[in-house]
Amino acid sequence: MRKPFYLTAGALSLVLGLAGVFLPLLPTTPFVLLAAFCFARGNPAWEARLLADPRFGPSIQAWRERGAIPRHGKRLAVLMMLISALGGWYLLAPPWHWVPAGFCSVVGAWVLTRPSA
């Protein structure tokens, strides 16, 4: 019962991660990390293929071994969060404009405090 769930969740996460390569506001790395997590439990062969991928494998390994995020990934993540927070600030009425600003501030601080790969 768990294996099909992990396979489905991993495949969906990987599709969202791949879409994030082309869509600027959709993050890639968290979805690829989630896919690796799910594939490790649902199909280790798929996990091995993901780890062997030259684009995603090093980021997954760095996260698993040291909890590290690549510097370019940090910069891009914080930039996208800043754009999202500013968009929310201008599109939402007070006091709701504080929600994306606060969320992006907390997540951005967390990203910046992770070790760099």
N, C-alpha and C positions, 0 to 999 in steps of 0.2 A: 504494500500500500504506500509506503514512504518513497520507494524508488521512483514510481511514476510522477509523484509530486515534485521531487527534486529535479527530475529530468525536465519536466514542464517549466518549473520555475527557472531553472538554469537556461533553458532555451529562450524563454521570454526575456530574461535579463540580458542575455547575449544579443538578442535582436535589438533591444533598447540601447544597449551599449554601442552597437554598430551604427544605429541611427544617430547617436550622439556624436559620432565622428563627423557627420555632415550637417547636423542641426546645432547651431551655436549655443542655444540655451539649454540643451539637453546634455547632462553630464555623461561622459563615457566611462570613466574609471570606476565609480561606485557600482555600476551595473555589471561591468566585467568582473570585478571582485566578487560580487554576489553570484555571478554565473560560475566562477571557479569554486566557490563554497558549495553551491548546489551540485555541481558535477562531481565533486569529491565524494559526495554522499550517494549520488544517483548513478554515476557511470565514470569510474576512474580513468577509463581510456579517453573520454572526452576532456576530462580535466588535464590529462597529459598533453593532449593536442593543444589545448589553450595555453598551457605553460610553455610549450615549444614554439608558440607563435612569436616571431621576433618583435612585433609591435606591442603585444599585451603581456607576454611572459615575464619580462624584466620587472614591470610594475607590480605584477602579482607577487613575484618572489620578494621584492623589496618590502612590500606591505606585510607579507607573512613573516619574514625574518626579523624586520626591524620596525615595523609600523611606519615605514618611510613613504613619503610622497615625492615624486620628482619635482624639481624646482619649477620647470615650465608648467607642470600640472597645477602647482600651487598658484602661480601667477594667473593662469587662465581661470582657475576656479574662483579666485577672489575677484578678478575682473568681471566675470559673469554674474557673480553675486552682487557686485556693486551696481551693475547695469540693471539687474532685476530689482534691487532695493530702490533705486532711483525711479524706475518705472512705476513701482508700487506707490512711491511717495507722491508722484504727480497724478496717478490715475485713481487713487483711492481717497475717499473723503476722510477727514480727521474724525475720530482717532484711529481709524483702520489703517492709515498709511504707516503707522508705527509697527504693524505686524511684520511685513516683509523686511523692514529696516532692522528690527530687533532680531528676527530669525537669521537673516544674512550676516549680521554682526557676530552673533554667537557662533554660527557655523564657520564663518571666515576666520575668527580667532582660533577655533579648534584646528582648522586646516593649517594655519600658520604656525601653530605650536607643535605640529608633527615633525619628526626628523625629515631632513631632505635626503632624497636618494641620489 
